[in-house]
């Protein structure tokens, strides 16, 4: 473990210790709980993260915010069900479009603009008629993801295609690690979900790794400057790590093993038990 991680962990403990009480946890899935993989459907929780997530689920509030569907999250995190005896684990799928429990039972759903969904359907149709070679297409229903990890040279052709089909309003394109995602502008973001969770006012730890997490890092940073007990952890992924996230995070880890260590240390000191 690098010495700087221990120093950052000590500062994080001091930050959370200012408020006292139990800490809640907000985690991203891809690149945070699970390593990035070439085929999105094959992503799985890292063994070290699975172990620490079980401990978190039994002792603290845990929220997972992801671009994944709640069905996928519920399936991949089913091992937490036995630990979550008090229903403290919630899944925010598709950036908060649907909030569910670990069984996939829907607790809340955001409304999307029907006209924007129709626009998304037109983009879907154009892709199916003339896809770009080498791109892995992921249809999430309320959004469309285009992965170019297996063909990085196709980034510019893909961008050209998106620029050609994206309407002037109604839809937006979000960049991620080797992926672009098109979604209705009325769709919720991780910011919306995070603000909902942070309303509870408890000290909070967030961990993320990508552009999709930027708004949550910004919220955590702003609230920390305002005096709220907040700690943001960045899982660095080499050249793919957005540089903007470095200055918005207090702890920097290289991988899931280091993240699991940091989360476990914080849990031991600030959990309910």
Secondary structure, DSSP 8 states (H G I E B T S, - for coil): --HHHHHHHHHHHHHHHTT-S--EEEE-TBTTTB---SSGGG--B-HHHHHHHHHHHHHS-EEEE-SS-HHHHHHHTGGGTTT-TT--EEEEEGGGTEEE-TT--EEEE----HHHHHHHHHHHHHHHHS--TT-EEEE-SSEEEEE-GGGGGGHHHHHHHHHHHS-SSSEEEEEETTEEEEEETTS--HHHHHHHHHTT---EEEEE-SGGGHHHHHHHHHHHHTT--EEEEEE--GGGS-GGGGGG-SEEESSHHHHHHHHHHHHHHHS--
